[in-house]
Amino acid sequence: MDYKLIALDIDGTLTNSRKEITPRTRYALLEAQAQGKRLILASGRHPLGVLPIAQDLRMDSYGGYIMSFNGGKIIECATGRTMVTKLFPREYLPDIISVLQDSNITVITWDDKRIYANNKVNDYTDVEKDVLKIEMVTVDDFLSSIKFEINKILLAGEPDELDEYQKILGKRYDGLLEVYKSAPYFLELMPFGVSKGSMLPLLLEKLGVTRDELIAFGDHYNDMTMIGYAGMGVAMGNGEPEIKKIANYVCESNDEDGIAQTLQRFVLK
């Protein structure tokens, strides 16, 4: 198969255990693009957290895409144009804030340049700021401060407390929101139906590319829909067992240049 698109999760997939892209993997991805393949960086991060990686891989020159917020917003690197987006339903925010009123959980969201958090600061509040390396604004009245369109709400706190509220919010918003943990200390609230696998078809339709022409790499639970959708879904050797079960192929780990080795076998000419 002549794969035209390469979708890549970032943490645990594209980057190794040191959070770095190895020279071998970087070279393989640059070579793939030189041969006419286009990259999609598929991440739960804000676009600003993905942009430095896209720039390092020269995706603006080769025509790649950033798929941020687990598919909630897809951006064309060359132009910065939003290709696909699905917004968080703001009408749920007052109730969510009310449910969390007695908790010690930080409520977080973003605009194009800043992170906004409520005033319940805990040990995990700054983790997102450290990843994105942008300003965080702490506000006393979260609801009145969020006057812009948003794609995702992130809750940060102690794992046990987040487990409790995951059950509460999951039941309360069943069929209305996606509620899942992306880390022991992070709980994600997303528009219902938004996932890497559900949003990729919208991009592929715009590009005139079929799913059979897509190869996708991932390692974690939020990559399952993407791995299942792609014509060739590749699970990293360090990936979760459930990912490996549904993948077409299991490659070497992220510390063994699994992406580069797979591209050499199946994609590069």
C-alpha positions as CSV (number, residue, x, y, z in Angstrom):
1,M,0.0,0.0,0.0
2,D,1.2,3.5,-0.9
3,Y,0.5,5.3,2.4
4,K,-0.1,9.1,1.9
5,L,-0.6,10.1,5.5
6,I,1.3,9.2,8.7
7,A,-0.6,10.0,12.0
8,L,1.6,10.1,15.1
9,D,0.7,10.3,18.8
10,I,3.4,12.3,20.6
11,D,4.1,11.2,24.2
12,G,5.3,7.6,24.4
13,T,5.2,7.2,20.6
14,L,7.0,9.9,18.6
15,T,9.1,10.9,21.7
16,N,11.2,8.5,23.7
17,S,11.2,8.1,27.5
18,R,13.3,11.3,27.7
19,K,10.6,13.2,25.8
20,E,12.9,13.6,22.8
21,I,12.6,12.7,19.1
22,T,15.7,10.6,18.3
23,P,17.8,11.6,15.3
24,R,16.9,8.3,13.5
25,T,13.2,8.9,13.9
26,R,13.4,12.5,12.9
27,Y,15.4,11.6,9.7
28,A,12.9,8.9,8.8
29,L,10.0,11.4,9.1
30,L,11.8,14.0,7.1
31,E,12.6,11.5,4.4
32,A,8.9,10.3,4.3
33,Q,7.8,13.9,3.8
34,A,10.4,14.4,1.1
35,Q,8.9,11.4,-0.7
36,G,5.5,13.1,-0.6
37,K,4.0,11.7,2.6
38,R,2.2,14.1,5.0
39,L,2.3,14.0,8.8
40,I,-0.5,14.4,11.3
41,L,0.6,15.0,14.9
42,A,-2.3,13.7,17.0
43,S,-2.2,14.8,20.6
44,G,-4.4,15.7,23.5
45,R,-2.2,18.9,23.9
46,H,-3.2,22.4,23.1
47,P,-1.8,23.4,19.6
48,L,0.9,25.5,21.2
49,G,2.2,22.3,22.8
50,V,2.5,20.6,19.4
51,L,3.7,23.5,17.3
52,P,7.5,23.3,18.3
53,I,7.5,19.6,17.3
54,A,5.8,20.4,14.0
55,Q,8.3,23.1,13.3
56,D,11.2,20.8,14.1
57,L,9.8,18.3,11.6
58,R,9.3,21.1,9.0
59,M,5.7,20.3,8.6
60,D,4.9,23.8,7.5
61,S,7.0,23.3,4.4
62,Y,5.8,19.8,3.7
63,G,2.1,20.4,4.3
64,G,1.4,18.6,7.6
65,Y,-1.4,18.9,10.2
66,I,-1.7,19.4,13.9
67,M,-4.6,17.4,15.5
68,S,-4.8,18.8,19.0
69,F,-7.2,18.2,21.9
70,N,-7.5,14.6,20.8
71,G,-9.1,15.7,17.5
72,G,-11.1,18.6,18.8
73,K,-9.1,21.0,16.6
74,I,-7.1,20.2,13.4
75,I,-4.8,22.9,12.0
76,E,-3.0,23.1,8.7
77,C,0.7,23.8,9.5
78,A,1.5,25.8,6.4
79,T,-1.3,28.4,6.9
80,G,-2.4,28.1,10.5
81,R,-5.9,27.5,9.1
82,T,-8.3,25.5,11.2
83,M,-9.5,22.6,9.1
84,V,-11.8,20.9,11.6
85,T,-13.0,21.9,15.0
86,K,-15.6,20.8,17.6
87,L,-16.3,23.2,20.5
88,F,-17.0,22.3,24.1
89,P,-20.7,23.0,24.9
90,R,-20.5,26.1,27.2
91,E,-24.0,25.5,28.6
92,Y,-22.6,22.7,30.7
93,L,-19.9,24.8,32.4
94,P,-22.1,26.4,35.2
95,D,-23.2,22.9,36.3
96,I,-19.7,21.4,36.1
97,I,-18.3,24.3,38.3
98,S,-21.1,23.7,40.8
99,V,-20.5,20.0,41.0
100,L,-16.8,20.7,41.7
101,Q,-17.5,23.5,44.2
102,D,-16.5,21.5,47.3
103,S,-13.5,19.8,45.6
104,N,-9.8,20.7,45.6
105,I,-9.6,20.3,41.8
106,T,-8.2,22.9,39.4
107,V,-10.4,23.7,36.4
108,I,-8.3,24.6,33.4
109,T,-8.9,25.7,29.8
110,W,-7.1,27.7,27.1
111,D,-7.4,30.5,24.6
112,D,-4.9,31.0,21.8
113,K,-2.2,32.4,24.0
114,R,-2.8,31.6,27.7
115,I,-3.9,29.0,30.1
116,Y,-6.8,29.9,32.4
117,A,-7.3,28.2,35.8
118,N,-9.6,28.7,38.7
119,N,-8.2,29.6,42.1
120,K,-8.0,26.1,43.5
121,V,-4.3,25.6,43.0
122,N,-2.8,22.2,43.8
123,D,0.4,20.2,43.2
124,Y,-0.7,19.5,39.6
125,T,-1.9,22.9,38.5
126,D,1.4,23.9,36.9
127,V,2.0,20.7,35.0
128,E,0.2,22.0,31.9
129,K,2.0,25.3,32.1
130,D,5.4,23.5,32.2
131,V,4.5,21.5,29.1
132,L,3.2,24.4,27.0
133,K,5.6,27.0,28.4
134,I,3.0,29.8,28.3
135,E,1.4,32.1,30.8
136,M,-1.2,30.7,33.2
137,V,-3.8,33.2,34.5
138,T,-5.5,32.2,37.8
139,V,-9.0,33.7,38.1
140,D,-11.4,33.9,41.0
141,D,-14.5,33.7,38.9
142,F,-13.9,31.1,36.2
143,L,-17.3,31.3,34.5
144,S,-17.2,35.1,33.9
145,S,-13.6,35.0,32.8
146,I,-14.1,32.4,30.0
147,K,-15.7,34.5,27.3
148,F,-14.0,32.8,24.3
149,E,-14.7,29.5,22.5
150,I,-13.1,26.4,24.0
151,N,-12.4,22.9,22.9
152,K,-11.7,21.1,26.2
153,I,-11.8,21.4,29.9
154,L,-9.0,19.8,32.0
155,L,-9.4,19.0,35.6
156,A,-6.2,18.6,37.7
157,G,-5.9,17.1,41.1
158,E,-5.1,14.2,43.4
159,P,-5.7,10.9,41.6
160,D,-8.2,9.5,44.1
161,E,-10.3,12.6,44.1
162,L,-10.3,12.7,40.3
163,D,-11.5,9.0,40.3
164,E,-14.4,10.1,42.4
165,Y,-15.4,12.9,40.2
166,Q,-14.9,10.9,37.0
167,K,-17.7,8.6,38.2
168,I,-19.9,11.6,39.1
169,L,-19.4,13.5,35.9
170,G,-19.3,10.4,33.7
171,K,-22.8,9.5,35.0
172,R,-24.1,13.0,35.0
173,Y,-23.0,13.7,31.4
174,D,-23.3,10.2,29.9
175,G,-24.0,10.7,26.2
176,L,-23.3,14.4,26.4
177,L,-19.5,14.7,27.1
178,E,-16.5,12.4,26.9
179,V,-15.0,12.1,30.4
180,Y,-11.7,10.2,30.8
181,K,-8.3,10.3,32.5
182,S,-5.3,11.2,30.4
183,A,-2.9,10.9,33.4
184,P,-3.4,9.9,37.0
185,Y,-3.7,13.6,37.9
186,F,-5.7,14.8,34.8
187,L,-9.3,14.3,34.0
188,E,-10.4,15.4,30.5
189,L,-13.9,16.7,29.6
190,M,-14.4,16.7,25.8
191,P,-17.4,17.3,23.5
192,F,-19.2,14.0,23.0
193,G,-17.9,11.9,20.1
194,V,-14.5,13.7,19.9
195,S,-11.6,11.3,19.6
196,K,-8.6,10.9,17.3
197,G,-10.4,8.2,15.4
198,S,-13.7,10.0,15.0
199,M,-12.2,13.3,13.8
200,L,-9.6,11.9,11.4
201,P,-12.3,10.9,8.8
202,L,-13.4,14.6,8.6
203,L,-9.8,15.6,7.7
204,L,-9.3,12.7,5.3
205,E,-12.5,13.6,3.5
206,K,-11.3,17.2,2.9
207,L,-7.9,15.9,1.7
208,G,-9.5,13.2,-0.6
209,V,-7.5,10.5,1.1
210,T,-8.9,7.1,2.1
211,R,-8.4,5.4,5.4
212,D,-6.5,2.6,3.6
213,E,-3.9,5.3,2.7
214,L,-3.4,6.2,6.4
215,I,-0.8,4.6,8.7
216,A,-1.1,5.6,12.4
217,F,1.1,5.1,15.4
218,G,0.1,5.1,19.1
219,D,0.7,3.7,22.5
220,H,-2.1,4.7,24.9
221,Y,-5.9,4.4,25.4
222,N,-6.7,7.7,23.7
223,D,-5.0,6.3,20.5
224,M,-7.3,3.2,20.3
225,T,-9.8,4.8,18.0
226,M,-7.1,6.1,15.7
227,I,-5.3,2.8,15.6
228,G,-8.6,1.0,14.8
229,Y,-9.6,3.5,12.1
230,A,-6.3,3.6,10.1
231,G,-5.7,1.3,7.2
232,M,-2.6,0.2,9.1
233,G,-2.7,0.8,12.8
234,V,0.7,0.4,14.5
235,A,1.0,-0.1,18.3
236,M,4.3,0.8,19.9
237,G,6.2,-2.0,21.7
238,N,5.8,0.0,24.9
239,G,2.1,0.5,24.3
240,E,-0.8,-0.7,26.4
241,P,-1.9,-4.4,25.9
242,E,-5.3,-3.3,24.6
243,I,-3.7,-1.2,21.9
244,K,-1.6,-4.1,20.7
245,K,-4.6,-6.4,20.5
246,I,-6.4,-4.2,18.0
247,A,-3.3,-3.0,16.0
248,N,-2.4,-4.4,12.6
249,Y,1.2,-4.4,13.6
250,V,3.3,-4.0,16.8
251,C,6.6,-2.3,16.3
252,E,9.6,-1.7,18.5
253,S,9.3,0.6,21.5
254,N,9.7,4.4,21.4
255,D,13.2,3.9,22.9
256,E,14.1,1.6,20.0
257,D,13.1,3.9,17.1
258,G,9.9,1.9,16.5
259,I,8.5,4.5,14.1
260,A,11.7,4.8,12.0
261,Q,12.0,1.0,11.7
262,T,8.3,0.6,10.7
263,L,8.6,3.4,8.1
264,Q,11.7,1.7,6.7
265,R,9.8,-1.6,6.3
266,F,6.5,-0.4,5.0
267,V,6.6,3.2,3.8
268,L,9.9,4.6,2.6
269,K,11.0,3.8,-1.0
